[in-house]
Amino acid sequence: MAKKVLSIVSTLARSALTGVLQGIMEGYDPANYESTVATLSPSPSDNALQEFRSMGIQVEEMNLSRAASFLVGAGRLRDMVQALEIDLVHCHGFRADILVSKARLQVPTVATIHSDNLTNYQLLYGRVSGKWMARREFAALREFDRVIAVSDTVAAAVRSQGLQCEVIENGVDMNRYRPPSGASEKAILRERLRLSHEQLVVLHAGRLTNLKRPVEVIAGFLTSRVSRDAVLLVAGEGPLRQQCEKAAAGARNVLFLGKRQDLPDLLRASDVLISNSCTEGMPLSLLEGCACGMRVIASDISPHRRIRDLFAQQVFLYAGHEPHAVAAALDEHATTEIAPALQPPRESLEAISASRMSRTYQSLYDTLCARNS
């Protein structure tokens, strides 16, 4: 009989975390594992609920406020685990980790850590609140049977807090993220997206937050020589949207696309993917770009180095995050001559595949469920 896995997240908002969760569940062997998702908060308008349900995944919406999550959430979660006869619980994110640590469930528990929380939380929520949140989560993680990091960088941050941790790197869907079949497919995509067939297309994909340093990307692009014959696409939303628009100053070759659901097409239609992040876990956007055969220009941080090691012919790193560093990197590595997509090495694609990621998690579940039987 298939074991029942309950995955807990705050919401199924369209995000990198939701993409990772979907990749894990799509790869489940149905003879061995059955999926259920519990969302803690009310769903935002831009959510992936229908996609999960169309996969046959049961989604339980708890609709808890933040206060209710900590006051009554543990009891409701225990009742859910018992009623659904759950065999293993897998958490993603701060609130899920805290809630499960309080619930003291009688089934194996796994937590996946998607970022260097001590660094990220301070950048996102301020130094005092960020430090408190990270320390609170690290304390909660001590109650889990296994703690998983999405990269060696994240694992080092977790281990620095005296916690045991192992690494299962993020993966992407190779059916959705692949190089264009040829120049004709790329031309069709550009026509559909209303992009020039002659210009170099540089893509920045991700939330517009201070973690990603998008303002500097725009400023650097506009001062680069490449920008004379190129367009920069900014795909994503976030609190820095207005600052990004101010940096663009109405430039006709900087296009703000907002949050997109057609990222595979955008990647295949573009020539260069740029990331100026100051911190990452294991960035899906770069993995997706590499899988699509793109040239990637990225800031020199540890997770980007890992991706460069896998895709040495595609990934170019630069030091610093300021506009002049971005401009210099573009001028050095982004030729304005339109080049065909590259064909990534098969072994590198396997290393970043969602199927590999899912198989590794299922192997972990096998171990924990066998120990608990």
Phi, psi and omega in degrees: 000139181293140175281146182260121179253126175256117176260133184243128177222164176295308177211173171256039172303146178293112185201172178298320181298316179297323177296320177296314180300317179297319179297321178296313186286325179298333182271359181301138169283111186297341177286339184248328187221140179239135189261138166222142176242136171247124174257137185276319185258161172303144185287137173288167182296323181265087185230168182250025182304314184295321178300318180292317181292327178291340175277000182083018181267127177286130178243120178257114180266111183278335175053046180268136167289168179299319180294313181297327180303319183271340181272313185237356186298320183297317179295317179296323179293317178301317179297319180295314181300321179288315183295322182271359180055051182286140180258338182203143180243133182235120185254147175224107173113163187304304185295320179297316181297316180296314183297314182292325178296329179279332187285338179051058183288154181262030177227160178300146182231139180231138174237132173255127180258124189260356182203169170285091191299322182298320178284310185297314184297324178293321178292326183274323190241002182096159188297312185290306181296320181297316178297318180298314181300315181297315181293324177295319180291319178300321177296319179296323183297339179292344180271354184270153177288321178219142174242128184243135173252150183274356178199166176298326179298312179294320179300319179297320179295321179292315181295333179296344178264012178080018180257143171283144186203145173234166188249129166231107186288149177300155177221163182234159182284112183288345176282326179274323185251104183209158177295154173299147183294340179174184182299329182293319179295318179297320179296318179297317180297318179295323177298315181296323182271001180060046177252148179295143176279346187259332185277148168292134180248118177255132184242131168246118184239127177147171179295143181270081181232168181292346175292328186265344180053051183288331179301318180291328176298313182295314180297318180294318178301313185292336178265357180279155174293328181303326187296342180296331182232033184216163175234143177253122175262129179247104183254110180148163176232170178159177185296342180265013182304312182294320177296322178296317179295324177295319179296326180288332175052038177076012181302133184286345180258019169238114185247124178266115186263348185073191180283130187242149173255000181250038184302320177305318179292320178299318180296314181292332180278342184266168181254321186227136173252131181239138176225127180248023186301143175265345175205144179210162169270278169216094195293120180297322184299322179287321176298318179296318178298318178296318179297332179274005177078020183279160166273133186241129175244122190216153177296152186275081173238163191303313180298325177293326177295322178299316180292322177299321179298326180281327186231064188298330182278351185247333191252129179235130184252152177223153181271143177089170182230359184283162183306321181295328178291320178296313181300315181296321180294318178297316181293331181277323192245348183252090176292143180279356175282127182291119182248149178293157176298149178275159175257106184296151178299140183301319182292329177289320177297320177298322181296332181250017183279145176297327180295320176297314178303313182295317179300322182292319176296319180295326175297320176296316178301318179306312182298313184290320180292323178295323180292329184271350185278000000 
